[in-house]
Amino acid sequence: MVRRLAMVVILLGIVSLAMGAGFTYQGITNCNMLAENIRLEKVSLGIEATSAATGDVVDTMEEAQAGADIIREHRQGIARTYGDLLAGQRFDPTNPAHLSYAQALNLESYLYLTVVAFGLTTVLTVSGVFMLIMGIALGVTGVALLRLARE
């Protein structure tokens, strides 16, 4: 009976190791892909032109969060809400205030979505590392149970 339990625990450890490796790999590669894609957009948000030219652009979760917060503050300087901007009228793309507001809203949403995506890749990576640790712990426990069954 103990031998069967040991084999099940070892098998669960192997499955956990495989899943943990997959989660960790996906988290790291998706984070790198996300950072590269946002780097290609060259969103600088107040970074000096010389720094932006050398690649110092928004490419981390913290920078994206800060940038989105700044844009929201500036956008709300135009109008507090989209409804306030339109004041019961339709969107007019020839109105500079409407156009600026829409562009700011678009970039703000892009940056907040980037923050969420970076957060998701972090959760994926941490979950993978936890699964790796649990896989090792299960494997060691299974081996200990096998040794116990032999005695």
N, C-alpha and C positions, 0 to 999 in steps of 0.2 A: 504494500500500500504506500509506504513512504517513498519507495523507488518510483512509483508512478507519479506521485505528487512532485518529486524532484524533477522528473522529465518534463512535466507540464510547466513548472516554474522556469526551467531552463529554456523551454520553447517560447514562453512569454517574454523572457529576457531577450532572446534573439529577435523576436518580432518587434519589441520595443526599441532595440538597437537599430534595426532597419528603418523603422518609422522615424526615429529620432534623427538619423542621418538624412533622411529625405526632407523632413521639416527644416532642419538646420540649413541644408543646401538650398532649399527653395527660399528661405528667409534671407540668406546672405546674397544669393544671386539676384533676387527681386529687388532688394535694397540697392545693390550696385547698379542695376538697370534703371531704377527710378532716379537715382542720383545723376546718372549719365544723361538720361532724357531731360531732366530739368536743367542740367548744365547746358545742353544744346539750345535751350530756349533763351539763354543768356539774360535771365531776369536779374537785374543788378540792384534795383531799389535803393538808391542812395549811395551805393558803393562808388568810389571815385572812378572816373572813366579809365584812368591808367590801370587801376586794379582790375576792372571788368575786362579790359583788353587782354590781361594775362590770365584770365580764367577765374578770377575771384568773384564768383556770382553765387546766387542763392542755390544751394545744393544739399542742404541738410534740413532736418525736421525743424530745428530751432529757428533757422534763418527763414524758412517758409512761413512758420507761425508768426514771427516778428513782421515779416513783409505783409502778410495778409492783414494783420492788425493795423499796420500803418495805412494800408489802402482803405480798409473799412473806415478808419477815422477820417481820411481825406474825402472818401465817397459820401460820408454822412455830413460833410461840410457843404456838399452840393444840395442834398436833401436827406432828411432823416430816414425816410423809407421810400420804396419805389412808388407807393401810392401817393406820398407827398409830392414826389417829383412830377407825377403825371397830373395831379390835381383833378382827377375825373376825366381827363382827356386821354387820347391815344398816344402811344409812343411816336415821336417825330424824329427820324434819323437825321434830319437837317438842322435840328436844334442842338447846338453845341453842348448845352448842359445835359440833355438827354443822352447824347452820344458819349460824353465823358463818363456819365454815371453808368451806362451799360458796359463800357469798356472796363471801368474799375470793378464793377460787379463780376464780370467775367474773369479777370485776373485774380481777384480776391477768392472766388470760388475755386479756381485752379490751384491756388496755393493752399487753401484749406483742404482740398481733396488730397493734395500731396502730403500734408501733415497726417491725414488719416491713413494714407497708404504707407508712409514710413512707420507709423504706429503698428499697422498690421504686420509689416515685415519684422518688426521687433518682437511682436507676440509670437509669430511663427518661429523665429530663431530661438527665443527663450523656451518655447514649448518643445522644440527639437532637442535642445540641450538637456531639458528635464527628462525627456524620454530616454536619452542616452544614459543619463545617470541612473534612471530606474532600470534600464536594461542591464547595466553592469551590476546593480544591486540584486536584481532577480537572478542573474547568472551566478553570482557568488552564493546566493542563498540556495539555489538549486544544487550547486556542487557540494555545499555543506550538507544538504539533505541526502545526497547520494552517498557521501562518506559516512553519514550517520546510519544509513540503511545497510551498509556493508558491515558495520560493527555489531 
